[in-house]
Amino acid sequence: MKKVVIIGCGAYMDSGYGCPGEWRCLKAAALGEGKFDEPSSVIAFVKCECPGRTIVPNTGMALKLSEIKPDAIYLSSCLVNAVPKCPYGSAEEFAKLLEEKFGVPVILGTHEYH
């Protein structure tokens, strides 16, 4: 089974902007739906906290504590499709930072549920 990390937008999750939290991402991962090409085991779920400076160190700590190297890192649909957009960085910028640091592919989005 594919091992994945999901990074969600903390502002969206905490403020309830149509996303009550990680349940949609976890459902998509478990069922292999949306951006997941197969059912996947979520080894860590990280909240991106404004202004985004902690996305790499928090992900690093989650990987260290899980002691499992992921096959992929997914930026949640709420982080990728945020409206208004994140004022601190784009999903593409965050993906590049994460890929460079951890050498793991980063997928933009998790699900297409409404």
N, C-alpha and C positions, 0 to 999 in steps of 0.2 A: 504494500500500500504506500502510496506517495505521502511523504511527510512535508507539511507546509506550515508556514508562519503567516498569520494575517495581521495587518496593521490597519487599524481603523482611525477615523477622524474623531478625536476626543471631543471637540466642540460639537459636532453633530450628535454624537452618542449622548453626551451630557445634557444637551439642550432639547433633545427629542425632535429634531427637524425631520420627522418622518422615519427616523431610524431609532427604535427603542434600545438599540445596543447591538450586540454581535449575533443575535439569533439568526438573522437572514444569512450572514456569511457562514455561520456554522452549519446551517441546513444545506446550503449549496455545496460546501465541502463534503459533508457526510454523504450526500446523494450523487455527487459528481455532476452537478448542474452548473449552469452559468459558465463562468470562466474555468471551472475545474473540469479537466478532461477525464477524470475518473474519481471515484470516491477517495477521499484523502483524510489522513489523520492530522488534525491540527495540534502541533506540538507547542505552540505559543500564540497568544493573542495580545498584541501590543497596541496601546492607545497613543496616537500621535498627539502630543500636547503643544499648544501654541507657545512659542512661535516656531515650532518645528525643529529647534536645535537639538532636542533630545531623541529624535527618531533613530539615529544610528546608535548612540550609546545604550538606549533602552532596548533596542533590538539585540544588540550585542550581549547585554545582561540576560535577556530572555534565552538566548541561544546557549550561553554559558550554563545557566541554571538547568535548562532542559537536558543538557549533555547529549543532544541529538542534532546532527547537521540536517537542515531541511533540504528538500529537493527544489523548493521554490518559495519565494516570499510573494504574497499577494497584498497589494494595496487595495483596501476595501472600496466598494462602489461609492460609498458616501465620501471617501477621501478623494477619489478620482473625479467624481461628478458633482462636487460641491458647488452650490449656488447660494450665495456669491462664492466665487473662487477663493481659495486660501490666499491671504495677502502676503504670506511668508515664503511661499515657494510652490512650484507646480508639481503635480504627481510625477511628471517626467524627470524633474530635477531630483526629487526624493528617490525615485527608482535608480537613477544613475549613482547617487551617493551610496545606496545600499548595495548595488551590484559591485561597485568598486571595492567596498569595504569587505563584503562577505563572499564574493565570488559565486553568488547564487543568482539564478535568473529571477527577475522581479516582473510579475504580471500585473497589469493595470486593470483593476476591477475584480469583483468576486461573483456578483449575481445580477440578474435583471428583474428581480421581483419588484412589485410595486406595493 
